[in-house]
């Protein structure tokens, strides 16, 4: 059968088989509902296999339920039997992880060690249980391997706590290391973890049970009430530093003013730490003073997030020498990220180091990402689509169709179990070659599962099909709406790809809905602006209305924000008021504006939308516009506080 004929047949069969169309679908749904409600009897009734492609799911739900709440007659051999029969599947990986957690909590280390090597993707909790098991077996290398966790682990699963405690007990970390960890945990609001570490301090440096909470709950009052001799003890100085760091999150200038009154009571290293904290928080609020504060902080150790904001503060200040020094001071794993490789190249270029700049740009070039496209342009090259991969053969298409994980994913999507379907799909595609990925992308496209088509095509390494990576469905809806509102269709597609991956039923965690991820309140606001009566949230589930509302909103924010697509993209994600407040008192290069957006989600969103627009323009119009030109220059703020322009943000983008 030719591919085109298969596509037509597959689409017909897909549309003709709604949830419940397969005789076994109802049993799967009944089993899922029983598992959710904890009804073991009803789950057991629906668990026996009937030849349905999703037969492993009811059995998995039954076993998972018993792992969490084991009964007297529970037989672990049933778990091993399931794992053997479903070896290599997503459900086997998931069930094994749950079983390992249960074994770790009960301290059954022999069984844990026997099963752990088969877990392909162990999370931090399981890795810590594995280290615990080795520690119980008197493995002498464990504590040495464990020590780096002390300095890097922030979110601390319960399984990791005994290991950190062992480091303290064996004196493999010093009191200085303990205070450093307490500081880092308090910086990211992990009070319970900080308390645990504080309990391991030597007696002469011990804290009271509520000292950390008092210093961080109302830091300005706490600092103002400190006695003159507070700095006589290590505890007093550390609590003051924690209070300054906490206050700087809400009021960096207030923190700096209080620091300036007591700075002489700290050591040089403590002063540098305090200034680094104030600078970090000041930079996230785009305070111009942050750059000078970072300079005053010198070489104080910084978290990755701090180090990134040190570069951003220098970018806002236009200090290219400071940009270069700040990037070069980063740890290698951070410094080598595309963001900082690009900005180091720009700094080298600004400082006249042309060959160093060229080398940095060459390391990035040749990809459809924000900094790669910009790097190509710095090298005098415009974005080009790679050669399109050869067509998928019928044999390659059949290999995908007959893959059990793909079949399970498709059945789950048919039953509107999107979360489970996505996990099956992603797991099945791991470590696949380019030809399998392209065939899978084509298969998902044929069935209208556009987000998984993009997901598969995005993974290819050597052979690419950008018409699958950057799908453009619903053209009969999208392009007329874009053109009637004088919007660039490539920008609309770029934004929509980031918002929903073209899933009409997409719903974000905060309630945004549809192709353009419109929040219910935003939909009501747009309907009012358009004079549409009788609005209800169900309108957002209609693709035509959703696209009309989304493009209307894009036009409104574009007009309210200097007709600048960077500002409008930021506004679509975070709201027009914020996009306006993030301007500078001087004109700002668009790429610097994007890089210094305070919200990480919005910063990533704007970069992806703008890079997407370049690729879509190349695909749809056969031309490669300059990304740097699209980013342009962000006009100086007029000094106003930045109102919300009467409109909320539609919603957050999806991955």
DONU-617004 format. One line per 8 residues: number of its first residue (from 1); their letters; for each residue x, z, y of C-alpha. Coordinates in nm, 3 decimals, padded with zeros to 5 digits. Layout:
BEGIN
NUM) A) X/Z/Y  ...
//
This chain:
BEGIN
1) XXXXXXXX) 00.000/00.000/00.000  00.133/-00.089/00.343  00.200/00.196/00.586  -00.071/00.077/00.825  -00.326/00.068/00.546  -00.222/00.415/00.432  -00.256/00.545/00.788  -00.613/00.419/00.813
9) XXXXXXXX) -00.705/00.559/00.472  -00.539/00.894/00.535  -00.713/00.938/00.867  -01.049/00.849/00.710  -01.002/01.094/00.423  -00.887/01.365/00.663  -01.192/01.325/00.886  -01.421/01.307/00.583
17) XXXXXXXX) -01.296/01.638/00.442  -01.384/01.927/00.675  -01.335/02.288/00.576  -01.536/02.345/00.261  -01.517/01.978/00.162  -01.291/02.063/-00.133  -01.482/02.261/-00.399  -01.217/02.533/-00.394
25) XXXXXXXX) -01.201/02.579/-00.017  -01.476/02.839/-00.007  -01.292/03.057/-00.258  -00.976/03.046/-00.047  -01.168/03.149/00.265  -01.351/03.428/00.078  -01.019/03.559/-00.055  -00.867/03.552/00.292
33) XXXXXXXX) -01.159/03.749/00.435  -01.135/04.001/00.152  -00.762/04.044/00.214  -00.822/04.102/00.584  -01.084/04.368/00.514  -00.882/04.532/00.236  -01.154/04.467/-00.023  -00.945/04.461/-00.341
41) XXXXXXXX) -01.236/04.401/-00.576  -01.359/04.094/-00.388  -01.000/03.973/-00.352  -00.939/04.010/-00.726  -01.261/03.818/-00.794  -01.137/03.521/-00.590  -00.769/03.536/-00.687  -00.764/03.351/-01.024
49) XXXXXXXX) -00.629/02.998/-00.998  -00.868/02.703/-01.016  -00.630/02.415/-00.956  -00.663/02.423/-00.577  -00.347/02.337/-00.381  -00.376/02.677/-00.207  -00.406/02.878/-00.530  -00.088/03.078/-00.452
57) XXXXXXXX) -00.249/03.226/-00.138  -00.516/03.453/-00.295  -00.259/03.574/-00.547  -00.010/03.640/-00.265  -00.272/03.830/-00.064  -00.354/04.046/-00.367  00.012/04.127/-00.437  00.090/04.189/-00.070
65) XXXXXXXX) -00.204/04.428/-00.049  -00.071/04.624/-00.346  00.281/04.642/-00.203  00.143/04.802/00.112  -00.097/05.032/-00.078  00.026/05.052/-00.438  -00.223/05.162/-00.703  -00.151/05.360/-01.018
73) XXXXXXXX) -00.166/05.052/-01.238  00.052/04.834/-01.013  00.312/04.644/-01.216  00.621/04.514/-01.027  00.661/04.255/-01.302  00.368/04.068/-01.143  00.575/04.028/-00.827  00.871/03.889/-01.017
81) XXXXXXXX) 00.639/03.652/-01.202  00.493/03.525/-00.873  00.838/03.483/-00.720  00.961/03.287/-01.020  00.657/03.057/-01.035  00.667/02.991/-00.661  01.044/02.984/-00.615  01.157/02.824/-00.289
89) XXXXXXXX) 00.815/02.846/-00.123  00.728/03.013/00.204  00.498/03.260/00.023  00.779/03.359/-00.214  01.008/03.425/00.080  00.738/03.626/00.256  00.641/03.832/-00.049  01.003/03.902/-00.138
97) XXXXXXXX) 01.064/04.029/00.216  00.768/04.265/00.189  00.885/04.385/-00.153  01.237/04.445/-00.022  01.101/04.651/00.267  00.904/04.861/00.025  01.210/04.915/-00.197  01.424/05.002/00.104
105) XXXXXXXX) 01.176/05.257/00.237  01.168/05.427/-00.104  01.546/05.412/-00.144  01.531/05.213/-00.469  01.870/05.061/-00.401  01.939/04.913/-00.744  01.625/04.703/-00.739  01.686/04.618/-00.374
113) XXXXXXXX) 02.038/04.490/-00.438  01.918/04.281/-00.732  01.654/04.104/-00.524  01.821/04.077/-00.181  02.051/03.779/-00.259  01.743/03.560/-00.312  01.605/03.625/00.038  01.696/03.318/00.242
121) XXXXXXXX) 01.617/03.450/00.590  01.664/03.825/00.606  01.565/03.983/00.936  01.749/04.273/01.100  01.538/04.534/00.921  01.630/04.394/00.580  01.994/04.348/00.676  02.011/04.716/00.769
129) XXXXXXXX) 01.851/04.817/00.439  02.116/04.605/00.268  02.388/04.790/00.457  02.224/05.120/00.362  02.231/05.016/-00.003  02.600/04.932/00.020  02.666/05.264/00.195  02.492/05.446/-00.090
137) XXXXXXXX) 02.717/05.259/-00.330  03.024/05.389/-00.139  03.128/05.043/-00.020  03.424/05.124/00.209  03.381/04.811/00.423  03.028/04.892/00.539  03.106/05.114/00.836  03.365/04.871/00.971
145) XXXXXXXX) 03.114/04.586/00.946  02.847/04.806/01.097  03.033/04.907/01.413  02.950/04.588/01.611  02.579/04.670/01.575  02.636/04.977/01.790  02.715/04.753/02.086  02.470/04.468/02.026
153) XXXXXXXX) 02.156/04.609/01.861  01.888/04.695/02.116  01.560/04.673/01.926  01.648/04.914/01.648  01.438/04.899/01.330  01.397/05.230/01.151  01.620/05.103/00.871  01.913/05.074/01.115
161) XXXXXXXX) 01.896/05.429/01.256  02.072/05.603/00.961  02.354/05.352/00.988  02.410/05.415/01.358  02.392/05.787/01.286  02.659/05.746/01.021  02.890/05.585/01.277  02.848/05.886/01.504
169) XXXXXXXX) 02.887/06.133/01.216  03.208/05.967/01.099  03.343/05.957/01.459  03.372/05.579/01.450  03.216/05.570/01.796  03.331/05.782/02.087  03.122/05.981/02.335  03.192/05.699/02.584
177) XXXXXXXX) 03.041/05.454/02.331  02.740/05.682/02.297  02.682/05.694/02.671  02.720/05.317/02.691  02.452/05.274/02.426  02.223/05.523/02.601  02.261/05.327/02.925  02.183/04.995/02.758
185) XXXXXXXX) 01.877/05.134/02.583  01.747/05.285/02.905  01.805/04.956/03.088  01.556/04.788/02.855  01.309/05.079/02.841  01.390/05.204/02.491  01.350/05.574/02.568  01.300/05.693/02.208
193) XXXXXXXX) 01.614/05.510/02.093  01.813/05.656/02.381  01.691/06.005/02.293  01.808/05.957/01.935  02.158/05.857/02.047  02.167/06.146/02.297  02.104/06.388/02.011  02.437/06.277/01.857
201) XXXXXXXX) 02.645/06.360/02.166  02.902/06.641/02.138  02.767/06.983/02.235  02.953/06.996/02.567  02.779/06.675/02.681  02.434/06.746/02.536  02.119/06.662/02.728  01.799/06.860/02.751
209) XXXXXXXX) 01.499/06.730/02.556  01.331/06.579/02.864  01.630/06.493/03.086  01.622/06.120/03.018  01.248/06.101/03.076  01.266/06.292/03.405  01.546/06.074/03.542  01.364/05.753/03.455
217) XXXXXXXX) 00.999/05.836/03.521  01.028/05.897/03.895  01.389/05.804/03.973  01.368/05.808/04.354  01.233/06.165/04.361  01.477/06.273/04.090  01.774/06.136/04.287  01.657/06.287/04.615
225) XXXXXXXX) 01.630/06.632/04.456  01.972/06.642/04.291  02.200/06.931/04.396  02.527/06.858/04.570  02.726/06.944/04.255  02.530/06.718/04.018  02.844/06.507/03.955  03.043/06.801/03.821
233) XXXXXXXX) 02.930/06.721/03.465  02.927/06.401/03.266  02.557/06.452/03.198  02.479/06.479/03.568  02.659/06.156/03.655  02.511/05.965/03.363  02.157/06.074/03.447  02.213/05.968/03.809
241) XXXXXXXX) 02.335/05.627/03.692  02.029/05.593/03.467  01.801/05.688/03.758  01.970/05.433/03.987  01.935/05.161/03.723  01.571/05.249/03.671  01.494/05.257/04.045  01.664/04.921/04.095
249) XXXXXXXX) 01.405/04.755/03.869  01.135/04.828/04.128  01.334/04.869/04.448  01.691/04.734/04.443  01.744/04.799/04.813  01.617/05.155/04.781  01.850/05.206/04.485  02.144/05.070/04.683
257) XXXXXXXX) 02.071/05.299/04.979  02.065/05.605/04.753  02.377/05.487/04.573  02.560/05.450/04.906  02.492/05.818/04.984  02.651/05.943/04.660  02.896/05.670/04.556  03.206/05.883/04.617
265) XXXXXXXX) 03.098/06.126/04.347  03.138/05.865/04.075  03.449/05.723/03.912  03.547/05.362/03.985  03.399/05.248/03.653  03.076/05.436/03.719  03.046/05.283/04.066  03.095/04.938/03.919
273) XXXXXXXX) 02.823/05.004/03.661  02.575/05.121/03.925  02.643/04.821/04.148  02.614/04.586/03.851  02.270/04.726/03.773  02.150/04.705/04.133  02.292/04.352/04.166  02.118/04.239/03.847
281) XXXXXXXX) 01.777/04.360/03.954  01.832/04.238/04.309  01.919/03.893/04.176  01.597/03.876/03.970  01.409/03.941/04.294  01.618/03.672/04.468  01.762/03.914/04.722  02.051/03.749/04.911
289) XXXXXXXX) 02.244/04.080/04.896  02.268/04.053/04.517  02.565/03.816/04.532  02.772/04.062/04.738  02.669/04.348/04.509  02.787/04.153/04.206  03.120/04.091/04.374  03.154/04.462/04.448
297) XXXXXXXX) 03.075/04.542/04.083  03.394/04.362/03.983  03.460/04.329/03.611  03.217/04.594/03.490  03.088/04.514/03.138  02.756/04.332/03.153  02.479/04.239/02.916  02.417/03.868/02.860
305) XXXXXXXX) 02.116/03.882/03.091  02.321/04.045/03.367  02.598/03.791/03.330  02.347/03.507/03.360  02.200/03.651/03.678  02.549/03.692/03.821  02.585/03.312/03.798  02.237/03.256/03.941
313) XXXXXXXX) 02.306/03.481/04.239  02.622/03.280/04.311  02.425/02.954/04.282  02.167/03.073/04.533  02.452/03.174/04.764  02.623/02.835/04.726  02.949/03.006/04.622  03.096/02.764/04.368
321) XXXXXXXX) 03.414/02.963/04.319  03.206/03.266/04.224  02.998/03.046/03.990  03.316/02.936/03.813  03.451/03.289/03.780  03.118/03.428/03.661  03.078/03.164/03.389  03.438/03.201/03.275
329) XXXXXXXX) 03.388/03.579/03.248  03.100/03.533/03.001  03.155/03.588/02.629  03.221/03.256/02.454  02.883/03.244/02.277  02.704/03.267/02.612  02.948/03.053/02.809  02.906/02.764/02.564
337) XXXXXXXX) 02.530/02.737/02.614  02.426/02.412/02.788  02.309/02.597/03.101  02.644/02.753/03.176  02.853/02.458/03.055  02.669/02.242/03.309  02.705/02.487/03.596  03.073/02.540/03.516
345) XXXXXXXX) 03.113/02.161/03.534  02.935/02.154/03.868  03.157/02.434/03.997  03.471/02.254/03.880  03.345/01.939/04.051  03.274/02.122/04.378  03.622/02.277/04.367  03.790/01.938/04.316
353) XXXXXXXX) 03.877/01.987/03.948  03.742/01.646/03.842  03.889/01.628/03.493  03.766/01.976/03.399  03.422/01.881/03.532  03.418/01.559/03.332  03.507/01.742/03.011  03.227/01.991/03.064
361) XXXXXXXX) 02.971/01.716/03.126  03.088/01.514/02.825  03.026/01.814/02.599  02.660/01.807/02.702  02.580/01.439/02.739  02.364/01.223/02.517  02.057/01.438/02.452  01.702/01.444/02.597
369) XXXXXXXX) 01.738/01.795/02.737  01.743/01.915/03.097  02.115/01.985/03.132  02.220/01.698/02.908  02.032/01.445/03.123  02.183/01.599/03.438  02.531/01.590/03.282  02.489/01.220/03.198
377) XXXXXXXX) 02.392/01.151/03.558  02.699/01.335/03.686  02.898/01.097/03.465  02.725/00.799/03.623  02.494/00.727/03.329  02.117/00.721/03.323  01.911/00.851/03.032  01.880/00.604/02.744
385) XXXXXXXX) 01.662/00.617/02.437  01.868/00.610/02.118  01.821/00.323/01.877  01.494/00.364/01.694  01.523/00.458/01.328  01.421/00.195/01.075  01.062/00.202/00.953  00.959/00.452/00.689
393) XXXXXXXX) 00.923/00.295/00.347  00.623/00.356/00.122  00.851/00.548/-00.118  00.966/00.778/00.163  00.610/00.832/00.280  00.499/00.911/-00.074  00.781/01.162/-00.117  00.642/01.357/00.179
401) XXXXXXXX) 00.281/01.330/00.064  00.373/01.466/-00.280  00.575/01.761/-00.148  00.383/02.080/-00.239  00.466/02.258/00.086  00.337/01.964/00.290  00.020/01.951/00.079  -00.038/02.324/00.133
409) XXXXXXXX) 00.022/02.289/00.506  -00.229/02.004/00.533  -00.491/02.201/00.339  -00.438/02.502/00.566  -00.478/02.288/00.877  -00.797/02.144/00.727  -00.931/02.500/00.686  -00.833/02.580/01.047
417) XXXXXXXX) -00.570/02.826/00.927  -00.321/02.697/01.181  -00.082/02.993/01.175  -00.036/02.974/00.800  -00.021/02.594/00.809  00.249/02.596/01.075  00.459/02.842/00.875  00.426/02.636/00.557
425) XXXXXXXX) 00.520/02.322/00.746  00.821/02.473/00.922  00.950/02.632/00.601  00.909/02.311/00.402  01.101/02.108/00.661  01.404/02.335/00.674  01.728/02.166/00.563  01.555/01.827/00.514
433) XXXXXXXX) 01.732/01.500/00.583  01.636/01.273/00.872  01.439/01.030/00.659  01.218/01.306/00.522  01.167/01.447/00.870  01.068/01.110/01.015  00.829/01.041/00.727  00.677/01.386/00.773
441) XXXXXXXX) 00.638/01.325/01.146  00.465/00.993/01.079  00.234/01.157/00.822  00.134/01.435/01.062  00.074/01.182/01.340  -00.153/00.976/01.114  -00.362/01.288/01.049  -00.375/01.383/01.417
449) XXXXXXXX) -00.164/01.699/01.374  00.046/01.610/01.675  00.231/01.939/01.722  00.378/01.918/01.370  00.462/01.551/01.417  00.665/01.644/01.725  00.814/01.942/01.542  00.939/01.722/01.257
457) XXXXXXXX) 01.072/01.441/01.478  01.250/01.693/01.701  01.463/01.810/01.408  01.642/01.484/01.331  02.017/01.477/01.378  02.131/01.115/01.343  01.824/00.891/01.311  01.558/00.930/01.579
465) XXXXXXXX) 01.215/00.803/01.674  01.133/00.914/02.027  00.784/00.765/02.003  00.720/01.048/01.754  00.923/01.313/01.937  00.736/01.234/02.257  00.392/01.137/02.137  00.144/01.004/02.390
473) XXXXXXXX) -00.201/01.041/02.230  -00.533/01.040/02.414  -00.411/00.773/02.655  -00.767/00.662/02.719  -00.836/01.013/02.855  -00.507/01.106/03.016  -00.389/00.799/03.204  -00.715/00.724/03.391
481) XXXXXXXX) -00.734/01.088/03.502  -00.371/01.082/03.612  -00.399/00.758/03.807  -00.730/00.848/03.972  -00.555/01.156/04.114  -00.239/00.965/04.203  -00.030/01.158/03.951  00.270/01.024/03.762
489) XXXXXXXX) 00.146/00.986/03.400  00.495/01.067/03.271  00.483/01.403/03.449  00.133/01.472/03.317  00.244/01.392/02.961  00.559/01.599/03.008  00.356/01.899/03.116  00.093/01.855/02.845
497) XXXXXXXX) 00.358/01.825/02.574  00.493/02.161/02.682  00.150/02.320/02.721  -00.024/02.233/02.396  00.175/01.975/02.199  -00.154/01.779/02.221  -00.352/02.023/02.006  -00.708/02.008/02.142
505) XXXXXXXX) -00.794/02.348/01.994  -00.477/02.519/02.116  -00.534/02.871/02.245  -00.256/03.086/02.388  -00.219/03.460/02.345  -00.363/03.516/02.692  -00.667/03.293/02.638  -00.559/02.958/02.786
513) XXXXXXXX) -00.735/02.674/02.606  -00.716/02.308/02.520  -00.482/02.019/02.585  -00.384/02.145/02.929  -00.414/02.516/02.849  -00.667/02.614/03.114  -00.747/02.983/03.159  -01.123/03.057/03.171
521) XXXXXXXX) -01.101/03.195/03.526  -00.901/02.893/03.638  -01.158/02.663/03.483  -01.431/02.840/03.678  -01.230/02.806/03.999  -01.171/02.432/03.942  -01.537/02.374/03.854  -01.633/02.538/04.183
529) XXXXXXXX) -01.390/02.319/04.375  -01.541/02.012/04.209  -01.896/02.127/04.282  -01.985/02.153/03.913  -02.269/02.395/03.842  -02.338/02.607/03.534  -01.976/02.650/03.426  -01.911/02.817/03.093
537) XXXXXXXX) -01.586/02.864/02.904  -01.699/02.623/02.632  -01.627/02.337/02.872  -01.255/02.394/02.820  -01.286/02.303/02.452  -01.403/01.955/02.545  -01.088/01.736/02.573  -01.232/01.516/02.849
545) XXXXXXXX) -01.327/01.813/03.068  -01.001/01.990/02.991  -00.792/01.691/03.100  -01.006/01.639/03.410  -00.965/02.006/03.510  -00.592/02.008/03.434  -00.510/01.694/03.632  -00.732/01.812/03.918
553) XXXXXXXX) -00.535/02.135/03.930  -00.204/01.946/03.919  -00.311/01.740/04.221  -00.422/02.053/04.412  -00.100/02.247/04.359  00.110/01.938/04.427  -00.055/01.894/04.766  -00.019/02.264/04.844
561) XXXXXXXX) 00.350/02.274/04.754  00.522/01.999/04.952  00.418/01.732/04.698  00.713/01.854/04.493  00.675/01.830/04.112  00.923/02.113/04.048  00.722/02.356/04.260  00.396/02.227/04.112
569) XXXXXXXX) 00.527/02.266/03.756  00.629/02.624/03.831  00.287/02.682/03.987  00.108/02.546/03.681  00.277/02.810/03.467  00.312/03.109/03.700  00.078/03.047/03.994  00.127/02.879/04.333
577) XXXXXXXX) 00.201/03.202/04.518  00.501/03.279/04.300  00.630/02.922/04.312  00.623/02.944/04.691  00.790/03.287/04.705  01.079/03.165/04.489  01.196/02.929/04.765  01.499/03.022/04.973
585) XXXXXXXX) 01.542/03.063/05.349  01.753/02.746/05.333  01.692/02.416/05.150  01.779/02.451/04.784  01.881/02.194/04.525  01.594/02.148/04.280  01.810/02.226/03.976  01.924/02.552/04.137
593) XXXXXXXX) 01.565/02.644/04.218  01.471/02.582/03.853  01.767/02.780/03.721  01.693/03.080/03.943  01.321/03.118/03.870  01.288/03.491/03.794  01.049/03.453/03.500  01.234/03.339/03.189
601) XXXXXXXX) 00.927/03.167/03.045  00.859/02.975/03.365  01.226/02.886/03.410  01.239/02.734/03.062  00.899/02.568/03.113  00.994/02.390/03.436  01.318/02.257/03.291  01.141/02.120/02.983
609) XXXXXXXX) 00.854/01.965/03.178  01.091/01.786/03.414  01.314/01.660/03.132  01.006/01.553/02.933  00.888/01.350/03.232  01.212/01.147/03.232  01.177/01.068/02.862  00.808/00.976/02.896
617) XXXXXXXX) 00.885/00.752/03.191  01.143/00.572/02.979  00.899/00.534/02.689  00.588/00.440/02.886  00.738/00.233/03.165  01.068/00.112/03.027  01.265/00.268/03.311  01.488/00.575/03.328
625) XXXXXXXX) 01.438/00.754/03.658  01.701/00.996/03.778  01.622/01.356/03.686  01.833/01.479/03.975  01.626/01.264/04.211  01.305/01.399/04.061  01.433/01.753/04.111  01.525/01.666/04.467
633) XXXXXXXX) 01.558/01.939/04.727  01.325/02.235/04.768  01.245/02.281/05.136  01.329/02.611/05.301  01.068/02.884/05.299  00.880/02.920/05.624  00.928/03.295/05.602  00.570/03.372/05.503
641) XXXXXXXX) 00.508/03.607/05.216  00.361/03.327/05.011  -00.010/03.350/04.947  -00.174/03.248/04.623  -00.336/02.939/04.779  -00.664/03.060/04.634  -00.584/02.946/04.280  -00.465/03.118/03.962
649) XXXXXXX) -00.225/02.965/03.713  -00.390/02.768/03.431  -00.189/02.934/03.156  00.140/02.956/02.971  00.302/02.672/02.781  00.321/02.669/02.401  00.614/02.599/02.172
//
